[in-house]
Amino acid sequence: MANLITELGQLILFLGLLVMATVFARVLFSLISHVLERHMNRTHARLAGKAFQYGLLIAVIGLGFYYILDLDFGSLLASLGIATIAVAFAAQQIVQNAMAGTLVSLLKPFEIDDHIEIGGTPATEWAQVKDIALMYTILRDKDGRLFSVPNAFFMNNKIINYTKSGLFVLNINLWLAAESLRGVDELQRLVREEAFKDQRIMPKITWQEKSNMLEKLEKSMRQFFEKSLVSEEYLPRLFLVDVQGTRVKVNLRLWIKEVQQSDEIGSSVREAVRARFLAEGIQFADP
């Protein structure tokens, strides 16, 4: 009976110590991250904070096992036998995510606040990076929903970083009545006149914005983009893509700078072009 009370007291003491260590580790993480953010980027600061947080918890658990619960690690591991091997296999995914999280923080394919799109299955639309933890990354999609992705997923799938690329193609499809259709060059002229009114559409770009975008590109790509940012390729363009009886499908191809505004810009341009076409006597034949 006395031994049972002693062991129960040890267990309560260990759990109490673990709770206090968890709270203190969280405070330590916040403090270290806040201080380091003054000297490095946010992603590296949080990674360092996480390292101190997890290191403290591991140390407290180890000391608690040895000094409070009086557990002999050698005997404990030997007694576990096959169970230890099973746990090791189960922890494989954890190790993969932890290593991937470290690589993401070091290689920086994306950083906090970047807008990215992930390939693979399931594929995602663009989302904003809200946090990069050791095991997973938290993203916010365009509908405002937060979701987490295991870091190992990024190592095996395509990542599109719209923030670092600086530009995004916006495609808008319209169906026009064939009897009121004009030449492609004339339609493209009307589209450009309307698109140029929107400051968010290329080539509406300041020299400062151009410089910022070039800095985000790899050095090997800078020379190419320095020449091509103002080329014909980045102007609003119109293409004829399909003909069905008395109607014709055209595609408007626009370059924009903010992927998170793609829906808003697309709606604005669609309405502006629609109003201009109708004013010019060009009729629509929506399906």
Stockholm file with secondary structure:
# STOCKHOLM 1.0

chainA/1-287         MANLITELGQLILFLGLLVMATVFARVLFSLISHVLERHMNRTHARLAGKAFQYGLLIAVIGLGFYYILDLDFGSLLASLGIATIAVAFAAQQIVQNAMAGTLVSLLKPFEIDDHIEIGGTPATEWAQVKDIALMYTILRDKDGRLFSVPNAFFMNNKIINYTKSGLFVLNINLWLAAESLRGVDELQRLVREEAFKDQRIMPKITWQEKSNMLEKLEKSMRQFFEKSLVSEEYLPRLFLVDVQGTRVKVNLRLWIKEVQQSDEIGSSVREAVRARFLAEGIQFADP
#=GR chainA/1-287 SS CHHHHHHHHHHHHHHHHHHHHHHHHHHHHHHHHHHHTTTSCHHHHHHHHHHHHHHHHHHHHHHIIIIISCCCHHHHHHHHTHHHHHHHHHTHHHHHHHHHHHHHHHHCSSCTTCEEEECSSSCCCCEEEEEECSSEEEEEETTSCEEEEEHHHHHTSCEEEHHHHCCEEEEEEEEEEGGGCCCHHHHHHHHHHHHTTCTTBTTCCCHHHHHHHHHHSCHHHHHHHHHHTTSGGGSCEEEEEEEETTEEEEEEEEEESCGGGHHHHHHHHHHHHHHHHHHTTCCBCCC
#=GC SS_cons         CHHHHHHHHHHHHHHHHHHHHHHHHHHHHHHHHHHHTTTSCHHHHHHHHHHHHHHHHHHHHHHIIIIISCCCHHHHHHHHTHHHHHHHHHTHHHHHHHHHHHHHHHHCSSCTTCEEEECSSSCCCCEEEEEECSSEEEEEETTSCEEEEEHHHHHTSCEEEHHHHCCEEEEEEEEEEGGGCCCHHHHHHHHHHHHTTCTTBTTCCCHHHHHHHHHHSCHHHHHHHHHHTTSGGGSCEEEEEEEETTEEEEEEEEEESCGGGHHHHHHHHHHHHHHHHHHTTCCBCCC
//
